[in-house]
Amino acid sequence: MAHRSLSGRHLLVCGRWDPWLSVVSLDDALDPMNSGTDRAVINRLRVTPDATDDDGTAAPACGLPVSVVVAPDLRRLFVVNHAGSASAADTARMTHGHSGSVAMLDIDAALDRRNTGTLDAVRSIVATATHGPVGGALTPDGGYLLVAAGEGNGTEDGGRAITVIRTAAGTVLHNYPLAAQGAPSVHPSPHADFGRYPNPAGIAVTAAHGGLVFTGNGGTDDVSVLSLSAVLGGQPGGEIARIPVRHGPFGIAISPDDRLLAVANRESARTGAEGNTVSLIDIAGIASRSARDPARAHAAEVRIGTDRMEVPTRPMSCAFAADGALFAVSYRTGTVSRINTVEAREVRRVALATPDGSPACPRGVCAVGNHVAVSGGAKSDSGSSWLWILDAASLETVGLVGGVGNEAYLVAAL
């Protein structure tokens, strides 16, 4: 069937083991005739160059695209490639520790179906000079993209930098260091040797309170608070504080009023214990208060995905809606939660379903209008992942899109 106008609402899904960015028409996804199919996917855009595989043939680099940031004023998309330009064989041998990159795409080209399966929407691929980058966030003025480097050179442990990229030019200004000590662990997680390096994954920026940067540190079970001006200026001493959380965090999000930071507490890199909570951190006055007593900034902890404290749910990411409602996904239980941040409690929870009964494994979530989009699916074959469209009030599934990657990661609205 014909697609509706490309000037409508769209969702962007990172394909992970499929090195594409899927562009999904939200309007087509809401059409019941398309439910459970890939007909709402209007583009699958390559985001990595070719790489030479073990047999000497050239093929699209695996790259492991994991997150995407939209810069509407520049008409640009920025896709974070966790494994940069690594070949499929390289990532199959070792998922972690590869040199990272960010693919900069033109939005208009991304919406042009003639570019599907090609690199024609890519304007440049920026090497981050770090390893295993994960999350990205724009500065309030849109002038810079900040990317969290989650791993070390050839190791899962060792991430300690924020890459600062000029969005207009698509060039790296510098890599800003987070506090770390000693040598990274040579062991894969979980291992007791972790804990010296932060290994940041999620990153968020607020304009309020003088400009603050937050990173969710999976290696040290805490959240870094940094001065935005120091990060941009490359000034030493910009890391103001570390706020401890129960388990190593992954996704983080800031409320529309800049008052709360939500942190999805995924798992401990040291013990392997998986979390089941979202932390709510009070941003107001955080720079002064957390420097004296970081634990005081931790306003509340909300259990999600289960009614029992001992049951792990492995929260992956969270997102605020424009009205301040908070949504979070739990990978282990395959659930989506709506959180009342005033009462600090989960007020609704639903389990996601797949047509074939395979685990939902949700990873990404974003709010768009009256809907919530969730990306997920277990690692399997190319095109095996799913995108659920939920009603924001009831969390009822009102659309299901297939073919959005393999072990699809994070999702964003366009």
C-alpha positions in Angstrom: 0.0 0.0 0.0 1.1 3.6 -0.5 2.7 5.5 2.4 1.2 8.7 3.6 3.0 11.9 3.3 6.6 11.9 4.6 5.9 15.3 6.3 4.1 13.4 9.1 5.5 11.9 12.3 8.3 9.5 12.3 10.3 7.2 14.6 14.0 6.3 14.2 15.2 2.8 15.4 18.8 1.8 15.8 19.3 -1.7 14.3 22.2 -2.9 16.5 23.4 -6.1 14.7 21.7 -4.8 11.5 23.9 -1.7 10.8 20.9 0.4 9.7 18.7 3.2 11.0 15.1 2.3 10.4 12.7 5.2 9.6 9.1 4.4 10.6 6.0 6.3 9.7 4.0 6.7 12.9 0.8 7.2 10.9 1.4 4.0 9.0 2.2 2.2 12.2 -1.1 3.1 13.7 -3.0 1.7 10.6 -4.5 -1.6 11.8 -3.9 -3.0 8.3 -0.2 -2.8 8.9 0.0 -4.3 12.4 2.7 -7.0 12.7 4.3 -6.2 9.4 7.1 -3.9 8.2 4.9 -1.8 5.9 5.3 1.2 8.2 9.1 1.2 7.6 9.8 3.7 4.9 13.6 3.5 5.0 16.4 1.3 6.2 19.5 3.6 6.0 23.0 2.4 6.1 25.1 4.2 8.8 28.5 2.5 8.4 31.0 2.2 5.5 32.2 -1.0 4.0 34.7 -3.1 5.9 36.7 -6.1 4.8 35.6 -9.3 6.5 37.7 -12.4 7.3 37.2 -13.9 3.8 38.5 -10.7 2.1 35.1 -9.5 0.9 33.7 -6.0 1.5 30.5 -5.7 3.3 28.8 -3.0 5.4 30.7 -2.6 8.7 28.7 -4.1 11.6 29.0 -0.9 13.6 26.4 -1.8 16.2 24.3 1.4 15.9 22.8 1.9 19.4 21.4 5.5 19.7 20.2 8.4 17.5 20.0 12.1 18.3 17.8 14.5 16.2 19.0 18.0 15.5 15.9 19.6 13.8 17.3 23.1 13.3 20.3 21.7 11.4 18.1 19.1 9.6 20.6 16.4 10.8 20.5 13.1 12.6 23.4 11.7 14.5 23.7 7.9 14.9 26.1 6.6 17.5 27.9 3.4 16.2 29.1 1.5 19.3 31.6 -0.5 17.2 32.4 2.2 14.6 33.6 0.6 11.4 34.4 -2.9 12.8 33.6 -5.8 10.5 30.9 -8.4 11.3 33.6 -10.9 12.0 35.4 -8.5 14.5 32.2 -7.8 16.4 31.3 -11.5 16.4 34.6 -12.3 18.1 34.3 -9.4 20.6 31.3 -7.0 21.0 33.2 -4.5 23.1 36.2 -2.2 22.9 36.0 -1.1 19.3 36.8 2.4 18.1 33.5 4.3 17.9 31.9 6.6 15.4 29.0 8.9 14.8 27.2 9.0 11.4 25.8 12.4 10.5 22.7 12.1 8.2 20.6 14.6 6.4 17.0 14.5 7.6 15.5 15.2 4.1 17.6 12.4 2.6 16.7 10.1 5.4 13.0 10.5 4.5 13.7 9.9 0.8 12.8 6.3 0.1 15.2 6.2 -2.8 18.0 6.1 -0.3 17.0 2.9 1.4 19.9 0.4 1.7 22.5 3.0 0.7 24.8 5.5 2.3 23.3 8.4 0.4 21.7 10.0 3.5 25.1 10.1 5.3 26.9 13.4 5.1 29.9 12.3 7.2 31.1 9.7 9.6 32.9 11.1 12.6 35.5 9.0 14.5 35.1 9.7 18.2 38.6 8.6 19.1 37.0 6.7 22.0 35.8 3.1 22.3 32.3 1.7 22.7 30.3 4.9 22.7 26.6 4.6 23.6 24.5 7.6 24.4 24.4 11.1 22.8 22.8 14.4 23.8 22.6 17.9 22.2 23.6 21.0 24.1 20.7 23.4 24.7 21.7 25.6 21.8 22.2 22.6 19.5 25.8 23.6 18.8 27.4 20.5 20.2 26.7 16.8 20.5 28.0 15.1 23.6 28.6 11.3 23.3 29.4 9.0 26.2 32.3 6.6 25.7 31.3 3.4 27.5 34.4 1.1 27.0 38.2 0.9 26.7 40.5 0.1 23.9 39.8 -3.6 23.3 38.2 -4.0 26.7 34.7 -3.8 28.1 36.0 -1.8 31.0 37.9 1.5 30.6 35.3 4.1 29.3 35.9 7.5 30.8 35.3 10.2 28.3 32.6 12.5 26.8 33.2 13.3 23.1 32.3 16.9 22.2 31.3 17.1 18.5 30.6 20.4 16.6 27.2 19.7 15.1 27.4 22.0 12.2 30.9 21.0 11.1 30.7 17.4 12.2 34.1 17.5 13.8 35.4 16.5 17.2 36.3 19.4 19.5 37.9 17.2 22.2 37.3 14.3 24.5 36.5 15.4 28.1 37.7 12.9 30.8 35.7 11.6 33.7 37.5 10.6 36.9 39.1 7.1 36.9 42.0 5.4 38.5 44.4 2.6 37.8 44.1 0.2 34.8 40.8 -1.1 33.3 39.8 -4.6 34.0 40.9 -7.1 31.4 37.9 -9.3 32.3 34.4 -9.2 30.7 31.7 -8.2 33.1 30.5 -9.2 35.6 33.8 -9.3 37.5 34.9 -7.9 40.8 37.8 -6.1 39.1 35.4 -3.5 37.7 34.7 -0.2 39.5 37.7 2.0 38.7 36.3 3.3 35.5 32.9 4.9 35.1 32.0 3.4 31.6 29.3 5.9 30.9 26.3 4.9 28.8 23.4 7.3 29.1 24.0 11.1 28.9 21.7 14.1 29.3 22.1 17.8 29.4 20.1 20.6 31.0 20.2 24.3 30.3 18.9 25.1 33.8 21.1 25.6 36.9 24.0 27.0 34.8 24.1 24.1 32.5 24.8 20.6 33.7 25.8 17.3 32.1 24.8 13.9 33.6 26.2 10.5 32.7 24.9 7.1 33.8 28.0 5.2 34.8 27.6 1.4 34.5 31.1 0.7 35.8 30.9 2.6 39.1 27.2 2.4 39.9 26.7 6.1 39.9 25.8 9.2 38.0 28.4 11.9 37.2 27.4 15.6 37.4 29.5 17.9 35.3 29.6 21.6 34.5 28.5 22.1 30.8 30.8 25.1 30.4 33.8 23.1 31.7 33.0 20.2 29.4 32.7 22.5 26.3 35.7 24.5 27.3 37.9 21.6 28.2 38.5 23.0 31.6 39.8 20.7 34.4 37.7 20.0 37.4 34.4 20.0 35.6 33.1 16.8 37.3 31.2 18.2 40.3 30.0 15.1 41.9 29.1 11.4 41.7 25.6 10.4 42.8 25.4 6.7 43.9 22.6 4.5 42.6 21.8 0.9 43.5 22.9 -0.8 40.2 24.9 0.3 37.2 22.7 2.7 35.2 22.1 2.6 31.5 19.5 5.1 30.1 18.9 8.5 31.7 16.4 11.3 30.9 15.6 14.8 32.1 12.1 16.0 32.8 10.7 18.8 30.6 10.9 21.3 33.5 14.5 20.4 34.2 13.7 19.4 37.8 14.2 15.7 37.7 16.7 13.2 36.3 15.4 9.7 35.8 18.0 6.9 35.8 17.3 3.3 34.7 19.4 1.1 37.0 20.3 -1.9 34.8 23.0 -4.1 36.4 26.2 -4.1 38.4 29.3 -4.7 36.3 31.0 -6.0 39.4 28.5 -8.6 40.6 26.2 -9.1 37.7 23.2 -8.4 39.9 20.4 -6.9 37.8 18.3 -4.0 39.1 14.6 -3.4 39.2 14.4 0.4 39.9 14.4 3.8 38.4 16.1 6.5 40.5 14.7 10.0 40.5 17.3 12.6 41.2 16.6 16.2 42.2 18.3 18.5 39.8 17.4 21.8 41.5 20.4 23.0 43.5 22.3 19.8 42.7 25.6 21.5 41.9 26.1 22.8 45.5 24.2 20.2 47.5 25.6 17.0 45.8 29.1 18.3 46.1 28.7 18.3 49.8 26.6 15.1 50.1 25.9 13.3 46.8 23.4 10.9 48.3 21.1 13.7 49.2 20.4 14.4 45.6 18.8 10.9 45.2 15.2 11.9 45.7 13.5 8.6 45.3 13.7 5.0 44.0 10.8 3.5 42.1 10.6 -0.3 41.6 9.3 -1.2 38.1 8.4 -4.4 36.3 7.7 -6.4 39.4 5.9 -6.2 42.8 8.7 -8.1 44.5 12.0 -6.4 45.5 14.0 -9.6 45.0 12.9 -10.0 41.3 15.3 -8.5 38.8 13.8 -6.7 35.8 16.9 -5.1 34.3 15.6 -1.6 33.5 17.2 -0.4 30.2 15.9 3.1 29.4 13.4 5.8 30.4 11.8 8.8 28.7 9.6 11.7 29.8 6.6 12.9 27.9 5.8 16.5 27.3 3.3 16.5 30.2 6.0 15.2 32.6 4.8 11.5 32.7 7.7 9.1 32.9 8.0 5.8 31.0 10.5 3.1 31.5 11.2 -0.4 30.0 12.4 -3.5 31.7 14.4 -5.9 29.5 14.1 -9.0 31.7 10.4 -9.0 32.3 9.5 -7.5 28.9 7.4 -4.8 30.4 6.7 -1.1 30.0 6.0 1.0 33.1 4.3 4.4 33.6 5.7 6.2 36.6 4.1 9.0 38.6 7.1 11.1 39.6 5.2 13.1 42.2 4.2 10.0 44.1 7.4 8.2 43.1 5.6 5.0 42.2 4.8 2.8 39.2 1.1 3.4 38.3 0.7 1.2 35.3 2.6 -1.8 33.9 2.0 -3.9 30.8 3.8 -6.9 29.3 4.8 -6.6 25.6 3.9 -9.4 23.2 5.5 -10.6 20.0 3.6 -12.4 17.3 5.8 -15.5 17.6 5.9 -15.6 21.4 9.6 -14.8 21.5 10.9 -12.6 24.4 10.1 -8.9 23.9 13.4 -7.7 25.4 12.6 -4.0 25.3 15.5 -1.6 25.2 14.5 1.8 23.9 11.5 4.0 24.7 10.4 7.5 23.7 7.2 9.5 24.0 5.6 11.1 20.9 2.3 13.0 21.3 -0.3 10.7 22.8 1.8 7.6 22.2 4.9 5.8 23.5 7.2 3.9 21.2 9.2 0.9 22.5 12.0 -0.9 20.5 13.2 -4.4 21.3 13.4 -8.0 20.3 15.9 -10.8 21.2 19.0 -11.2 19.1 18.2 -13.4 16.2 18.0 -13.0 12.4 18.3 -9.8 10.4 15.1 -7.8 10.6 13.8 -9.8 13.6 13.2 -6.8 15.9 10.0 -5.0 16.8 8.7 -1.5 17.4 5.6 -1.3 19.6 3.4 1.8 19.5 1.4 2.2 22.8 -1.3 4.5 23.9 0.3 6.7 26.5 -2.6 6.6 28.9 -3.5 2.9 28.9 -0.2 1.4 27.6 -2.3 -0.7 25.2 -0.5 -1.7 22.0 -2.1 0.2 19.1 0.6 -0.6 16.5 3.3 -3.2 16.0 6.1 -2.8 13.4 8.4 -5.6 12.4 11.7 -5.6 10.6 13.5 -2.7 12.5 16.8 -4.4 13.1 18.3 -7.3 15.0 18.4 -6.8 18.7 17.2 -3.2 18.1 18.4 -0.7 20.6 17.3 2.9 21.2 14.5 4.8 19.5 13.9 8.5 18.9 11.1 10.6 17.5 11.4 12.8 14.4 
